[in-house]
Amino acid sequence: MATGIAGSVAAGGLRALASGKRPDMAQLLLTPTNTLRLTDGLSHLRGAALKLGQMLSMDTGLVLPDELTAILGRMRDDARHMPPKQLQSVLNTEWGTGWYGRFARFDVRPFAAASIGQVHRAVMRDGRDLAIKVQYPGVRASIDSDVDNVAALMRMPGLLPRGMDIRPLLTEAKRQLHAEADYLAEAQHLARFGALLKGSDIFALPELHADLCTPQVIAMGFMDSVPLDSLVDAPQVERDRVATALIGLVLRELFQFGAMQTDPNLANYRYDPKTGRVVLLDFGAVQPIAPGLADDFRALARVALNGGDVQTREAMLRIGYFGPTTAPHHQDLIQAMFTTAMAPLRQDGPFDFGSSDLLERLRDMGLAIGNDRELAHVPPAATLFLHRKIGGMYLMAAKLRARIALRPMVEAYCGKTAAPT
């Protein structure tokens, strides 16, 4: 794949020189031919490389070129499942040979495939109806090298601003991926969130079956449900109720739970038509929220609700949206984008996610910032992953065309403040 791309870039550069033009590395790299070659090649990857593509293709707060976003998005959507013999080998290692005798039925073909594992339907001889997630072999061992290889793609000249240091983000990505590859840790997160949300009339979580869990296998009760986006034609009141609950859950994670499931992929949220509850799945990407970070976001929300440019900039600096050495005009650009994003929180009445053009305006502002090749600051990884979750919830609410009064929800956790003078 690399050889083909290098040849294409070289040929394109020679053609540009022959026509008297100075070659542009970014344009040479991201031609339609090279983009197709990359997407076809990367779509066959599993494991950490695919997971990193999924992580970066959602909105982390980094504004990437459209072509690179398309490549990473293709990685997000094209997970491939392992063949039956490989599955049997993994389960023989985890459960021992003869494991099939414990089941009345085990569907060898997965009903869901993700970046680092695939999910199978099974029924135990004692009648338990299960969903069993099995990790692809070799995932843990390849995490560091896979991340480094995808990072090499991102470091191609012209793709990122000069001087942008993505090493801290990649280090955090490796740490998170190692954590996600530990299915026993995911089982603990599932149990914890199950306890936190026990008795909820809006959320449902699968029951953990710890006797079948290993570092590479996690077993939970199978839950009948439908995709969350099946609600797009539901009555407005139901769409509003579901979107309000999910946004409220983000606030509880940030300000109450001290832990957040940071993967906003809509596949992790489903809907039970019989009970009207939202089914929460996949707790591999749970991240702790440091009390100091929660306090900083609480302070930022207080000033953002009522304006106050000086106080807002000070709060943004503490969180790391920009650094002390970031040029003032770059700080102005970032703060203007933040102020625009906070508009739905500042209005007293419901915000109509379905009719708003806010996403398009934020995208345009983000591209303008991203095209400034002198702005190289990268916010802390914890902030970026938190924003990934917040951005995912906004996309969810927009998809459901929800109408939600956000200000009272935020004030419930951050308190009311008088408008700054």
N, C-alpha and C positions, 0 to 999 in steps of 0.2 A: 504494500500500500504506500509506504514511504517512498520507495523507488519510483513508482508511477507518478506520484505527486511532484517529486523533485524534478523528474524529466519534463513534466508539464510546465512547471514554473520556469525552468531553464529555457524551454522553447518559447514561452510567452515573453520572457525577458529579452531574448534575442530579437523577436519580432518587434518589440517596442523600440529597441535600440536602432533597428534597421529603419524604422519610420521616423527616427529623430526624437522619440519621446523618452523621458526618464522612467524606467520601470518602477511601478508601485508594488511593493512586496505584498501588501494586504490584498490588492486586486488580483495579483498573479496567483496567490494561494487559494483564494476563495472564488475561483471561476466555477461556473455550473458543472463542468466536467469533474473538477477536483472535489466539489461538494458532494456530487453523486458517488464518487469513488470512496470518500470518507464515510458517508452515511451507510453505504452498502457494507463496507468493511467493519465499521464499528457496531453495526446492528447485530453482528454475529457474536459479539462479546457478551460474557456473563461476568458476574462477580463485581469487584470493586470498580473496575473501569466503567461498567454500565451504571452502577450506583452513583458514582461521581457525576456522570452525565445527567442522571436524573436529578441530583441535588442542584447542579448548576443551571439546569434548564428551567427550573422553577425560579421565580423572582427572588434572588438572595439580596438584592440591592446593588449588585454589580451589573452594570449595563454592558452587555456583550454585543458584538456585531450581529446583525440579523442572520447572516449565513452560519456563524458559529452556534447561535441559539437554535437554528433549525437542525444542525448536526446533532447537538446534544439532546434536542427534543426527540429525534429519531431513536437515539439510544434509550430514551425513557420509554418509548412505546413498543419497542421490538424485543422484549425479553423472550429467550428461547428455552424450552424445557429440556431436561436431560432424558436420554433414552432409557427404556425399562431396565436393561442390564446394569446400567450405571446406578439407577435408583436402587435396585436390589443389592448391589455391592455396598452402597452407603448404609442401607438399613441393616444389612448383615453385620456391619461394623458397629453400628449404634445399638442394635437390639439383640444381636446374636442370630445365628442361623436358626431356622425354624420359627421365626417371628410371625410368619403368615398364619400359623395355627392359632394365634391369639385372636384372630379376626373372623367374624362371620362373612365380612366382605371388605375388600380393600381395592379401590379403583386405582389401577396402575397409571392411567392417564390423568394428569393433574387438571383440576378445573380452574386453576389460577397459576400464573407464572410471574415471578417478579425478578428483581435484579440479583439477589443472592440466594433465592430459594423458590420452591414451587409447592403448591398446596394440593393435597389429595383428600378425597372423601373416603371415610372408612366407618364400618360398624363393628364394634367389639362383640364378643360372644355374650357379654353381660348386657347387651342392648344399647350401649352408649354410642350415640351418633356423633362422629368426630370430624373435625377438619385438622389435618396433620401437615405441618409445614416442614419440608425437608431441605436442608441447605445443599447447594451445589458443592461437590468435593473440590478442595483446593482453594476455596475462596479466601480463607484467612491467610494462607501462605502467600497469596498474590496481591494482597491489599496495597502494600507499600510500592511495589513495582508498578502495579496498574495505575495508581494515582500519579506516580512520577511520569508514566508514559502519556497519560492524558494531559498532564501539566505541560509536557514538552510541546504538545499541539497548541496549547493556549499561549505559549511563549514565542510562537512564530512571529517574526518581525511584522509590526503593523496591526496585530490583533488587539493588543492592550496598550494603554498609554505608556510612554517612555518613563522608566523609573518606578512603575507600579510594582510593589513587592507583594506577591500573592503567597509567599512562603507561609506566613502564619495561617492563612485560610486553608492551605493544603495540609499543614500539620494538624489542624483541627479536623479536617475531613478524614484524615487517616485515623485519628483517635476515635471519631464517631463511627467510622466503618468497622474498626476493630470491636467496638462496643456492640454494634448491630449484628456482628457475626457470632456473638455469644448468645445462643438461644436460651440458655439458663437465665441470663440477665434479663432477656425479654420476658421470660416467664414471670420473673419477679416484678417487672414493671406492670404486666397485665394484672397480677394479683393486687398490686398496690392501687392501681386505678380502679379496679373492681371494688376494692374496699372504700375508696374515696367517693365513688358514685353509687354505692349500694343503696337500693331503695328509690333510685331516680325514676321519675315518671316520664322522662324524655330520653334518657340514654340507656342502652343495653350493651353489655360486654359479654363475650363468650366465656364460659366457665373453663378454668385451667384444669388440665388432667396431668398432674405432676408425675404420675407413675410412668408416663411414656416420654417424658421430656429428657433430653440430653443436650450437650452443647451444640449439636447439629440438628436436633429434631425438637419441635414444640407441638404439643397436642392440646386442642381445645374443643369445646363443644361446637358442633355445626349449628349455625343459625340461619334459618330461612330469611332472606331479605332481597331487596331489589336495589339497583344503583340509585344513588342519591339524586342524580339528574333525571330520574324518572318522575320527579316531582315538578318538572318545569311547567306542566299543564294542570297542576293541582290548584285548588282554590287559593286565592291570595292569602287568606288568613293562615293556611297551613304552611305555605312557603315562608311567610313571615315568622311563624312560630319556630320552624326548624332552623332557619338562618340565625334568628335571635339566640337560640339555645347554643349553637356552635360558636358564635362570637362571644357569648357569655362564658363558655367553657375556656376559651383562650384567656379571658381576663382572670378566671379562677386559677388557671394554671400559672399565670404570671404572678399574681398577687396573693394567692392563697396556698396552692399546692406546693410551690417551690420546685416544680418539675413540669416540663412541657413536652408533649409529643410534637416534634418539629417537622414532621413530614406531612405537608398539606395535600398530598395526592388524593383526589376525590375517590379513588378506589378504596381508600381506608375508611370511608364513611358511607354507610349504606342505610336503608330504610326498611322497617318492618311494617307493611301495610296493615297487619292485623292489630298491632298495638299502638301504632303511630310513633314508635320510638326510633331514635337514630342509633344504629349499630356501629360501635367503634371497634376498628380492627387495627392490627399491626402496631405494636408498642416497642419496636426495635429502636426507633429514633428518639427515644425519650432523653431529654437533656435536663440536668439540674439548672435551676435558676438561682443564682447567687443572691442573697438578700440585698447586697449593695446594688446590684443591677436592677432589681425590682424597685428599690427605693429611687434610683435615678430615673426610671421610667415613670414612676408615680409623680415625681417632681416635674418631669417634662410634660406629662399630661395636664398637670394643674395649670402651668403657664400657657400651654397650647390651647386649652379650652377658651381662654379669654384674650389671646394675643399677648403682646408684650415682647417686642423684638429682642431687647437686651437680655431679658431673663431666658427667653427661648434659646438664644445663641449660647448662653452659658450652660444651660442644661444639655444642649446638643454636644457641646465640647466635652462635658464630663462623660457622656456615653461613648463618644468617639466617632460621631458622624464626620468630623474633620479634626485635624490636629492643630496644636498651637502654631505650627509653622505653615499651615495651609494659607495660601494667599487670600487676602480679604475678599477679592471678587469671586473666588471659588467658594468661600464660605457663604457669600450672598446667594450664589446659584443653588447650593445645597439647601440653605434655609428657605429659599423661595419654594423649592420643590416640597419640602416638609410642610410649609404653611399651606400649600395647595392641598396636600394629602390630608391635612387635619380639618379641612372645611366641613366634611360630614359630621364631625364631632362637635363643631361649634354651633350648629343650628339646633334650635329647640325642638322642632318638629321632626317627623320621620324623614330619613334620607331615602330617596328612591334609587336603589342600585340599578334597576333595569333601564331607566331613562337617562341616567347621568352619562356624560362624556368624560368623567374624571379620569378613567383609566387611560383613555387616549391622550388626554392632556399631560398626565404624568409620564406616559411613555415618551411623548415628544420632548418634555423637559429632561428626562433621563438620557435620551439620545443626544440632546444638545450638550449635556454634561459629559457624556461618554466620548463625544467627538472632540472635546477639548483635550488634546494630547499632552497637556502640561499637568493635568490633574491626576496625581498618582496615588492619592490617599485611599487606603482600604480600611473600612471600619473593622472593629474587632469581630472575630468569627462568631462569638456568642450573639452579638447584635444582628449579624447577617442572618443566622439561622432562625432567630426570633422573627425577623422581618419576613423571612420566607414563609413562616406559618401565618403571619398576619396578612401577607399578600395573597396567600392561598385562600384564606377565608373571605377576603374581598372578592376574589374571582368566583368563589362559591356563591356568595350573596348576589353577585351580578348575574350569574347563570340562572339562579332561581327568581330573578327580578323581584327581590325582597324589598320591603319598605320597613325601615327600622329606625327608631329614635335612639341614636347611639349616645348622645350626651348624658342622659340619665344613667345609662349602664356604666359609663366611665366614671361619672361622679360618685357612683356607689362605692367605688374602690379608691378613688383619688381625692374625693372631697370637693366641695364647692369653694371657689376663691373669688375674691373681689377682683374686678378688672383692674389691671395695672394702670398706674397713672403715668 
